[in-house]
Amino acid sequence: MTHGELVSMAAQKLKKWRCLPICAEMVSLTATGEIPDAIGWRAWESILFECKASRADFLKDRDKPFRICPESGVGDWRFYLTNPGVIHSADELPDGWGCYEVIEGKIVHKFGKRFSNALPIPLHGNKKEEIIIMRSWIRRNFQPGKAE
């Protein structure tokens, strides 16, 4: 699958997990420069998907400042969504992350953290950066005078 197809699938998964709003590749003026592939919010938590279509893309992602310093990154839950075999083992994941793969058109948990309503959130996303992203989404989608 292409990166764009993975992003679309991640957004659909966030919708199934009852997130709103859902931002896909939302470019915002954040201090860290992070552009989440797909992020959504539920009542008290945020869920991030980083989509990696190739191993080279995954390896490059590890050097980003908000991966090296995880408290500066967004998402209380953080997952990679990949094609099969992009990530070889749970040992390659940052602490607190999970990995899902797309297999035969379905998103399947591979290893690491798994999303669950019954579990405590594994990380604490940078709420200041998340608010900037969410405000960008609101500005782009808000239509004055239109009832929602």
N, C-alpha and C positions, 0 to 999 in steps of 0.2 A: 504494500500500500504506500501511497505517497504521503508526505508530511501533511498536506491539506486534508486528505481523507482521514488520517488519524485524528487530526484536530476536530473534524466534523463528528467523528465517532465519540471522542472525549466529551464534546458538548452534549451529545445525546445521552451519554451516561450520566452526566451531571443533572440533566433534566429528569432522568429516571430516579435520581437520588433526591429529587425535589429542591434543587437549587434555583434561586432567582435573586438577582439577575445572574446570567451566565455571560461572561466575556470571553471571546475567542480572539486571540492575537490582537488584543487591545493595546495600541500604542498610546502611552500616557507620559507625562513629564514627571516621572518618578526620580527620586534622588539616586536610586541604584541602577536605573536603566533597564530593570527587569520588564520583559514583555511576556507575560504568561501565555502559553499556547491555549489553555482553557482554564478558567477559574470560575467558580460559582460559590454562592453563599447560601447557607441555611440560617436558621434562627440565631445561632451563636457560634457558628464555625464556618471556615472557608475551606474549599477543596480545590487543589491545584492538580492539573495534568500537564506534564511536559511530554510532548510527542517526539519520538525519535524513530525515523525511518531507517537509519543506518547506524552501524557501530561507530563510524567516524564522527557522526553528529553527537552521539552519546558521549564519546570520549572528550570531545571539545567542550561539552556542557559542564564537565567537572571543574574546569578552570575559571568559570564565571565567578565574580566577587561574591554574589549572593548564594553561591553553593559553598564557597570556601568559608564564608561567615554566615551560617544558616539562619541566625537570628535576624539578619537583614532581608531574608527572602519572604515571599508571600506564601500563604497556605498553612492552615493548621493540620491539614492532611495533605501529603504530597506524594504524587505517583508519577511514574513514567508509564506511558502507553507506547508500546513498540510493536514492530514486526517480530515474528519469532526469531530467537537467537541473537538479537541485538545486545542484550545484557546476558552474560553467561552465568552469573550466580548472585545470590543475595549479598555476598561479600563486596560486590561492586557498587551497591547502593549506598547513598549517604545515610547516616543514622536517622531512623524514624521514617524512611521512605518505603514505598511499596512499588511493585512492578506488575503491570497487567500487559498481556499480549493480545493481539487480534489474531484469532485462529478460526479459519473458515467463516469469517464475517462476524464473529462474536468476541466480545471482550472477556478474557479469562484471567483470573488471578494467577500469577506465576510464582512470585515469592516476595518476601518482605511484608510490610504492613498491608492489611486488608481493611477496607472501609467497613465499619459496622456502627450502627446506632448504639450498640451495647458497650462499646469500648471507649475509654477516655481518649481525647484527642492527643496524638503523639507529639505534636510540635506547637509552637506559638508563632503564627504568622505575623509579619510586620504590619500591624493595623494601619499605621500612617500611610504606608505605600498602598495597601488595599483600598483605603478610602480614596486616594487619588485615582486609582483605576476605576473604582465604582462611580466616582463623580464624573469621570470622562464618559462612562457608559450613559449616565443620566443625561449629561449635556447633549450627547448625540441622539438620544432617544426621546427626550422630553419634548412634547409639543404643547405650548401654552394654550389653554382653553379647551383642550381635548380631554374628555373624561376617560380615565383608565379603567 
